[in-house]
Amino acid sequence: MKILKFGGTSVGSPERMQKLLDIINPQERQIIVLSAVSGTTNKLVEIADKLLKAKKEEGLALIDKLHQEYQVFIKELLTQPEFYEQGEELINYHFEFLKQLTNDLFTPIEEKIVLAQGELISTALYHIYLKSIGVSSVLLPALDFMRVDADHEPEIAYTTTHLTPLLEAQPTTNLFITQGYICRNSFGEIDNLRRGGSDYTASLLGAAIMADEVQIWTDIDGMHNNDPRIVKGTKPISHLSFDEAAELAYFGAKILHPQSVFPAQKFKIPVRLLNTMEPEAPGTVISTASESGKIKSIAAKDGITAIKIQSSRMLLAYGFLRRVFEIFERYKTPIDMITTSEVAVSLTIDQTQNLSEILNELDAFGSVEIDENQSIICVVGDFGAEKHGYAARVLDAVKHIPVRMISYGGSAYNISMLIHTPDKTEALRSLHNRIFE
């Protein structure tokens, strides 16, 4: 069985939703994971934001506007009167439900419910469309089998236990449609896997049922060797190891959700990145195998803040770093990069909600400096200890650019550099010319 995930652009119009059958084979047993229609989640976020701020009338106006957009959508998608009525009944139900949420106290719990509506609508509409053209399918509510624990970690065993009987109950059905992104939390409330979580859903489902393959269908033909929005002449990478893909996803490659690699990696489920607009393109295969002796790709992550703590108390001391890291742990703030010397430690974060509190606590250790508006440039490939010359090529390419930090050796798969964000474009282009051209 295969898992096929289609992102928001792949279902972004009635025409694109209809053309999914050019890719989906109704004769092959598959789970189809759908994101919300392109732009819907952003609009639902805006609606929730208005309601959290008690701006009810503005929220209702946005709900009505989105409802009108879906009325146009279903007219193009469902041309037969019987199925158009089903689609109209569906969207009327969801938007009436959204309006009812404006009548009571609106909390982050209701916000998660609002954000779930996009995937619930897109999957139900696609299920109705398949019925309208005589293709058999089963709509599986992700809320019945996707759950995260108290630490917001997905429970794969729970998914296996609750999804397997649903699949076994339909032995003659090939197509199962479900929602990406949404789940329940440990309290049974509607929750989500955060933005980009549809990729994560697909990988988790693949792990839960030991799928033959997970396919991530987007609007680009695989993972490229640099950012095609900035650098000309980039090319898709035919093959990546799970570790290489994880590094690229975390450090800025937008095609793949950073966490989505790990469930597939744990259970050795191959992941294929493919282009809905060019389904014949080979894309990128992510698996346990790796091509040695090559630099594969370059990615960049913006919105980075660098923090430097300098203290003579570090010298010949133990426990210093642990106490520093405990501060970030208390504020649930992940650290991206870290470098140390005898009397200083520099690190980077991309979540700054609690930055002022963190800095106040760090002041107790010594002098603290911060640099904002930074970017991490990550070069991924075979950087094993036995290799030589690769790091020199990378650093030579950026010798004309001020580098704030360098991280090398923590992984056999990447070398990362911290630079001022205005230098990012020049760094990506220079690295591409030096390494790939």
Secondary structure in CASP SS format (residue, H / E / C, confidence):
PFRMAT SS
TARGET T0000
AUTHOR 0000-0000-0000
METHOD secondary structure of the structure
MODEL  1
M C 1.00
K E 1.00
I E 1.00
L E 1.00
K E 1.00
F E 1.00
G C 1.00
G H 1.00
T H 1.00
S H 1.00
V H 1.00
G C 1.00
S C 1.00
P H 1.00
E H 1.00
R H 1.00
M H 1.00
Q H 1.00
K H 1.00
L H 1.00
L H 1.00
D H 1.00
I C 1.00
I C 1.00
N C 1.00
P C 1.00
Q C 1.00
E C 1.00
R C 1.00
Q E 1.00
I E 1.00
I E 1.00
V E 1.00
L E 1.00
S C 1.00
A C 1.00
V C 1.00
S C 1.00
G C 1.00
T H 1.00
T H 1.00
N H 1.00
K H 1.00
L H 1.00
V H 1.00
E H 1.00
I H 1.00
A H 1.00
D H 1.00
K H 1.00
L H 1.00
L H 1.00
K C 1.00
A C 1.00
K C 1.00
K H 1.00
E H 1.00
E H 1.00
G H 1.00
L H 1.00
A H 1.00
L H 1.00
I H 1.00
D H 1.00
K H 1.00
L H 1.00
H H 1.00
Q H 1.00
E H 1.00
Y H 1.00
Q H 1.00
V H 1.00
F H 1.00
I H 1.00
K H 1.00
E H 1.00
L H 1.00
L C 1.00
T C 1.00
Q C 1.00
P H 1.00
E H 1.00
F H 1.00
Y H 1.00
E H 1.00
Q H 1.00
G H 1.00
E H 1.00
E H 1.00
L H 1.00
I H 1.00
N H 1.00
Y H 1.00
H H 1.00
F H 1.00
E H 1.00
F H 1.00
L H 1.00
K H 1.00
Q H 1.00
L H 1.00
T H 1.00
N H 1.00
D C 1.00
L C 1.00
F C 1.00
T C 1.00
P H 1.00
I H 1.00
E H 1.00
E H 1.00
K H 1.00
I H 1.00
V H 1.00
L H 1.00
A H 1.00
Q H 1.00
G H 1.00
E H 1.00
L H 1.00
I H 1.00
S H 1.00
T H 1.00
A H 1.00
L H 1.00
Y H 1.00
H H 1.00
I H 1.00
Y H 1.00
L H 1.00
K H 1.00
S H 1.00
I C 1.00
G C 1.00
V C 1.00
S C 1.00
S C 1.00
V E 1.00
L E 1.00
L C 1.00
P C 1.00
A H 1.00
L H 1.00
D H 1.00
F C 1.00
M C 1.00
R E 1.00
V E 1.00
D C 1.00
A C 1.00
D C 1.00
H C 1.00
E C 1.00
P E 1.00
E C 1.00
I H 1.00
A H 1.00
Y H 1.00
T H 1.00
T H 1.00
T H 1.00
H H 1.00
L H 1.00
T H 1.00
P H 1.00
L H 1.00
L H 1.00
E H 1.00
A C 1.00
Q C 1.00
P C 1.00
T C 1.00
T C 1.00
N C 1.00
L E 1.00
F E 1.00
I E 1.00
T E 1.00
Q E 1.00
G C 1.00
Y C 1.00
I E 1.00
C E 1.00
R E 1.00
N C 1.00
S C 1.00
F C 1.00
G C 1.00
E C 1.00
I E 1.00
D E 1.00
N E 1.00
L C 1.00
R C 1.00
R C 1.00
G C 1.00
G H 1.00
S H 1.00
D H 1.00
Y H 1.00
T H 1.00
A H 1.00
S H 1.00
L H 1.00
L H 1.00
G H 1.00
A H 1.00
A H 1.00
I H 1.00
M C 1.00
A C 1.00
D C 1.00
E E 1.00
V E 1.00
Q E 1.00
I E 1.00
W E 1.00
T E 1.00
D C 1.00
I C 1.00
D C 1.00
G C 1.00
M C 1.00
H E 1.00
N C 1.00
N C 1.00
D C 1.00
P C 1.00
R C 1.00
I C 1.00
V C 1.00
K C 1.00
G C 1.00
T C 1.00
K C 1.00
P E 1.00
I C 1.00
S C 1.00
H E 1.00
L E 1.00
S E 1.00
F H 1.00
D H 1.00
E H 1.00
A H 1.00
A H 1.00
E H 1.00
L H 1.00
A H 1.00
Y H 1.00
F C 1.00
G C 1.00
A C 1.00
K C 1.00
I C 1.00
L C 1.00
H C 1.00
P H 1.00
Q H 1.00
S H 1.00
V H 1.00
F H 1.00
P H 1.00
A H 1.00
Q H 1.00
K H 1.00
F C 1.00
K C 1.00
I C 1.00
P C 1.00
V E 1.00
R E 1.00
L E 1.00
L E 1.00
N E 1.00
T C 1.00
M C 1.00
E C 1.00
P C 1.00
E C 1.00
A C 1.00
P C 1.00
G C 1.00
T E 1.00
V E 1.00
I E 1.00
S E 1.00
T C 1.00
A C 1.00
S C 1.00
E C 1.00
S C 1.00
G C 1.00
K C 1.00
I E 1.00
K E 1.00
S E 1.00
I E 1.00
A E 1.00
A E 1.00
K E 1.00
D E 1.00
G E 1.00
I E 1.00
T E 1.00
A E 1.00
I E 1.00
K E 1.00
I E 1.00
Q E 1.00
S C 1.00
S H 1.00
R H 1.00
M H 1.00
L C 1.00
L C 1.00
A C 1.00
Y C 1.00
G C 1.00
F H 1.00
L H 1.00
R H 1.00
R H 1.00
V H 1.00
F H 1.00
E H 1.00
I H 1.00
F H 1.00
E H 1.00
R H 1.00
Y C 1.00
K C 1.00
T C 1.00
P C 1.00
I C 1.00
D C 1.00
M C 1.00
I E 1.00
T E 1.00
T E 1.00
S C 1.00
E C 1.00
V C 1.00
A E 1.00
V E 1.00
S E 1.00
L E 1.00
T E 1.00
I E 1.00
D C 1.00
Q C 1.00
T C 1.00
Q C 1.00
N C 1.00
L H 1.00
S H 1.00
E H 1.00
I H 1.00
L H 1.00
N H 1.00
E H 1.00
L H 1.00
D H 1.00
A H 1.00
F H 1.00
G C 1.00
S E 1.00
V E 1.00
E E 1.00
I E 1.00
D E 1.00
E E 1.00
N E 1.00
Q E 1.00
S E 1.00
I E 1.00
I E 1.00
C E 1.00
V E 1.00
V E 1.00
G E 1.00
D C 1.00
F C 1.00
G C 1.00
A C 1.00
E C 1.00
K C 1.00
H C 1.00
G C 1.00
Y H 1.00
A H 1.00
A H 1.00
R H 1.00
V H 1.00
L H 1.00
D H 1.00
A H 1.00
V C 1.00
K C 1.00
H C 1.00
I C 1.00
P C 1.00
V E 1.00
R E 1.00
M E 1.00
I E 1.00
S E 1.00
Y E 1.00
G C 1.00
G C 1.00
S C 1.00
A C 1.00
Y C 1.00
N E 1.00
I E 1.00
S E 1.00
M E 1.00
L E 1.00
I E 1.00
H E 1.00
T H 1.00
P H 1.00
D H 1.00
K H 1.00
T H 1.00
E H 1.00
A H 1.00
L H 1.00
R H 1.00
S H 1.00
L H 1.00
H H 1.00
N H 1.00
R H 1.00
I H 1.00
F C 1.00
E C 1.00
END
